[in-house]
Amino acid sequence: MNNDIKYKLANAMKECMVSSPVEKITVKEICDTCGVTRQTFYRNFQDKYDLINWYFDKILIESFHQMGEGSTVYESLVKKFEYILMEQLFFKAAFKNDEQNNLKEHDFELIRQFYIDQIEGKSHRKISDKLLFQLEMYCQGSVFMTTQWVLGNKNFTPQELAGLLADAMPKELADVFREVNLI
């Protein structure tokens, strides 16, 4: 039941995004659009950015699940980008936002932690500071390029963008990804 309300709120947010930028949308507008109370909203989310991040998590969780089942980084990125294309209006508005709790920071933290967990879990050793630096640099670059693509500044298919991001991985990081079967 709780997820039903969350999806209802996410759909209302998407509806509001048709006519307003994220920073101008209020919680009251979201609630009025889907017919729930502000109390219901705040029982489920801290703020509108938390709602956006929750919705984005649904995509990442699926792509992370696929990576856990043997899909490569490339295959998982293609699925993520195809879903973003289906929800282009929502993600274009969400990635434009640079306020607190924004989607770019959230995306970075999720993919960074996922890769750390995968590397450490599959290699049975703690990630080195040097490798962590490379991973964070790679994740930041990936989020930046994804944002550029979503905003229309880069004209690639999901497959092309996924290929470019997979190929851009630093050699030492790519070697570790190969070792743990992520590429």
N, C-alpha and C positions, 0 to 999 in steps of 0.2 A: 504493500500500500504506500509506504513512504516513497519508493521510487516513482510511483504513479504521480504523486504530487510534485516531485522533483522534475520529472519530465514535463509536467504541465507548466511549471514555472519556466523551464528552459524554452519551451515553445512560445510562451508569452514574451520572454526576453527576445527571442528571434523575431517575433512580430513587431516589437518595439524598435528593434534595430533597423527595420525597413525605413523608418522615417526619422530616426534620431541617432546621433553618435552615442556610444556607450556612456561617455562621461555625463551626458545630459539626461539619460534615462534614470528615473527614480524607482525605488522599491515600490512606492505607491502605484506608479504606472504599471509595473509588472503585475502587481496584485490585482489591480482593476481590470487589466487585460484578461486575466484567467479566472477572475472571480474568487480569489482566496483572500484571506485576511493577512495583514502585515505580520500578525503573530504566527500564522502558519509559515510564512516566508522565513521568519527568523528562527523558527524551530528547525528548519532545514538548512539554512545558509546564514553565514555571518553577514554577507553583503552581496551586491550584484556580481562582484568579481569572483567571489567564492562559487556562485552559481555557474559562471562562465567556466571556471577551472574544473568544477565537477563534471560539466558536460564534456569538456575536452578529455578528462580522465577516461571517459567511456571509450574513446577512440584509442588512447594509449594503452589501456588495459588489454584491449583486444589484440593490438599489435605486439605487446609484451608477451601475452599468452602464446601467440604464434611463435615468437622467438624461443620461448621456453619449450615449445614442441618441435624444435628443429628447424624452423624457418630462419632464413638468414636476415641480416640487417637490411639488405636490399629488398627482400620480399616483404618484410614488415613495413618498411618505409613506403613502398608502393601502396600497400593497403591503407596506411595512414593518410597518404596524400590523396588517394581516390575518395576516401570518406570526406576529407576536407573540401574537395571539389564539390561533392554532393551538398555540403553545408556551407558553400562559399560565402554567402552573405553574412552568416553568423561569424565565421572565422575571420573574414576580412575586417569586420567591425571590431572583433575582439583583439586581433593582432595589432590594430592601429593604436590601441590604448597603451599608454605608458604610466598610468597611475599605479598606486599601491596594489599589491596582490595581483599584478597583471599576468596575462597568459604567457608572455615570453619568459618571464622569470619562472613561472610554474612549470612550463614545458622543460626548461633547462634543468630544474631540480629533479623532475621525474625521470628524465632520460639519464641524467648523470647517476642518480642513485640506482636505477635499474641496471646500468652497465657495471657499476661497481659491484652490485650484488651478484651479477652473472659471472664476472671475472673472478671475484673472491670465492664464490660458491663452487665454481667448476674447477678452478686451479688449486683450491685449498690453501691459498696463501693471500696475505694482505697485499693490496695494491701498493706499489712503491710511490713515493712522492713524485718522481719523474713521470711515471705513467699516469698518475692522477692529474698532473699538470696537462699532459697531452690530451687526456680524456676531456677535461674541462674546456680546453681550448677547442677541441673538436665539437663538443656539444654546443658551445656558444656559437661557433661558426655555423653549425647545422641549424640552430634556432634562427639565427640572423638570415640565412639563405632561405629558410622556410618562410619567414616573415616577408622577405622581399618577393617571393613567389606568390604568396597569398595576396599581397597587396597589388599584384599585377606588374611588378617591376622586373620580373624574370619570367620569360615565356618558355616554359618547359612542360612536357607531359609529366605525370607522376612517375613514370618509368625513367625518363631522362633525369629528373631531379634526384630520384633515389640512386641512380647510377653515379651521378656526379658526387653526391654526398658520400657514398660508399667508397668511391675512388679517391676522395680527398683525405681519407683517414691517414694520419701519420704512420710511417712504416712500422715503427716499434709497437704502436697500438694495434695496427692491423695484424701483426704477428701474434699478439696475445689473443685477439679476437679469433684468429684461425685456430689457435691452440684450444680454445674453449668452444669451438664450433659455432661461432656467431657469424662468420663469413666463410 
